[in-house]
Amino acid sequence: LRKLGFISMKGQSDTHLKELVKLANSYDEKGIYTLKKDTIEFKKVEETDNILLSYLVCSGTKIQRRSKCNEGFQCEEITFKDLEKMLEDDYAYSPFKFINGVRGRDNIDSGCKWLVLDIDTSEITDEEAHLLLSDINHFIVRTSDKNNPHKFRVLLELDVEVSIPDIQWKSFIHSIVSDLGLVADALPKSQIFFSYKDRDILSVLDEAPLIVKPHL
């Protein structure tokens, strides 16, 4: 890299490599570059319109549901728009595939093309968040308390499938939440969520997915 002029002949090579990786990531929209010791690793961004949905029919109160949702998840490949059918009924769900349908940190067997932001103490209402995200494809739906407009869930479509280690996941979510101006917990990949059939669904489906590369 020094001989070809990609990094300077002067100074520490690892510093120059970090700068090169940063520049490559800002320039190339088709992949992610990471520095591992003295090697630059490239991973192509996977583009697809399909998403994965793991789901399990599950009704009752939030407390009643918790004991029913550790196994038996089915996984299907659908479109982001199809999530509305799931949100219209009583389910436990996740954007990840679980090995043998068993929920667990060590049982995640996929990346994700959409994500869920769990918002419990928002200063803005669900309808205000809907306007805030009007240029991104999304669903917004209230959770266990349908009368509380400050407690809701945001489902966001992503432009590419994301597959990163657990140790990076919370930082990835924090970056997105901060950029969107929302307040949400960075939950682990193994977290499941509940839908309730008597909730109003706010949606934008004719705009663009969230661009994830700046957050990666």
N, C-alpha and C positions, 0 to 999 in steps of 0.2 A: 504493500500500500504506500509506503514511503517512496519507493522507486517510481511508482506510477503517478505520484503527485497527489494522491488522495488525502494524505496527511502530511503535516510539516516534518521536515528533517530535524527540526529543533524541538526541544521540550520533551515532556513525558508522553510516550506513545499511548498509554491508556487514556489520558486526558483527551488527546486528539481523536481516539477511537470513539469516545463518548460523544464528542461534538459531531463526528461523522454520522453516527447512528441517529442522533437527534435531527440532523439535516435530512437524512434519508427518509425518516418517518414523516417529516413535514412535507416532503416532495412527492413521495410515492403513495398513491391512494390505493394501490392494489395489494399492499402487504404490510406486515409489521416486522421491524428490525429490532433485535435485542442483542446486547453485548454479553457474552458469556466467556469470562477469562480473556483470552486473546483471540476469540472467534466471534464474528458477527453472524448471527443466525437470522435467516429470513423465513417468514411463514406467510403464505398467500392467504388473503382474506377470502373466505368462502361466501359466494353470493347465491342466494336462493329466495324464492317467494314463499316457500313453505316453512311452517313452524312445527314444533313438537308440543303436544299437550298431554300431560299425565293427569288422569282424572279418576275420581271415585265418587259414586253416588253417596251422599252423606247429608242427613238432615238432623234437625234438632237445634238446640242452643249451642253457642260456641263451646261451652264446657262439655256438653253432651257429645259433641262431635270429636273432641280431642282423643277420646279412648277408642274411636272407631277407625282411625286413619293412619295406621302404621303399615298396612299391607293391602294387597288387592288392587293396586293402581294399574289401570290400563293406559297405554300410550298410543296416540294416533298422530299421523302427519296431516295437518290441516292448513288453512290460510288464517291470517290474523283476523279477518272479518268473521270467520266461523266461531271465534271465541264468544261472540254475542249469544249463541245458542246455549253455551255452557253457563254464562252469567245469568241467564233467564231462569235457571233452576238451582236446586240444592246440590252442591258438589264440594269436594275437596280437590284442589288442583295445584299443579306446578308446571313451570316451563321446561323442566328437566325430565329426562327418562330415568326411571329407577330400575336397577337390575332385579329381575323376577318380580317387579311390581312392589318391592319392599322399600319403604322410605328409609333413608339413612345417609349420613355424611359420606360413608364409604361405598354407597350403592349408586352414586350418580354416574350415568353412562352416556352422557351427551353434552354438547354445548347448548346454547339457547339463542333463539332469534327474536325473543321478546322477554320482557321482565316485568316484575310487579313491584311497585313502590307502596309500602304500607304507611299510611299517614294517620296518626292518632291524635296529634295536638296541633292542628294547623290554624294559623291566624286567618287564613282565607277559607272560603267555603268550597264545596265541591264544584259549584257552578262557576265560581271565580277561577278555580284551577282549570276548569274546562276552557275558559276563554284564554287563559295564560298559555295553554298548550295547543291553541287553535291551528298552528302550522305543523303539528306532529300527529301522526296517526295514533290514536289512543282510545281507551275506554276508561271511564271513571264511574265507580259505583260505591255506594255506602256499604258499610260492613255490618257488624252485629247490631248496632243501634241505627235503625233506618231514619230516626228523627234527628240525628246529630249530623248537621252539614259540615262539621269540622273534622269528622272521622270518616275517612274514605280510602279507597284503593285506586291506584292508577296503574293501568296496564299499557305499556309502551311497546310499539313495534320497533325493532332494530333493523338497520340497513343490512347488516351481515350477521352471520352466526358468531357468537362469542364463546370461546373455549379457553379459559384461563384457570390457573391453579386457585385453590381455595384461599390461599394466603393473599392473593391479589383481589379477590372478589369484593370485599368490603370497600377497599379504596376505589375500585371501579364504580360502585354504587354511590359512594360519597361524592365523587367527581360529577356524576350525572345530576344528582340531587342539588348540589351547589350551583351548577350551571343553569338549572331550570328555575331556581329560586324557590324550591320547595323545602319542607322539613320532614324528613323520613328516616327511619332507622335502617341501617345497612344490615339486613338479615342474611343468614348463611344460605348457601345454595339448597340445603335440605329442607328449608322452611316451606311449609305448605300453606295454602290460603283457602278460604271458604267463600262460596257464592251462595246467595239467598234469593229464592225465586220471586219475592215480592219487592224487589228493589228497582228503582228507576235507573236506566243506563244512559249515561252521557257518552257520546262517541264522535270522533272525527276519523273518517276512513278514506277520504279522497285527497289527502295531503301527502306528506312524505314521512318515511320512518326516521327515527332518531339516528344521526350519524355517530357511530361509536368510536371511530378511530382517535379523535382527540382525547377521549377518556382512557383509551387503552395505552 
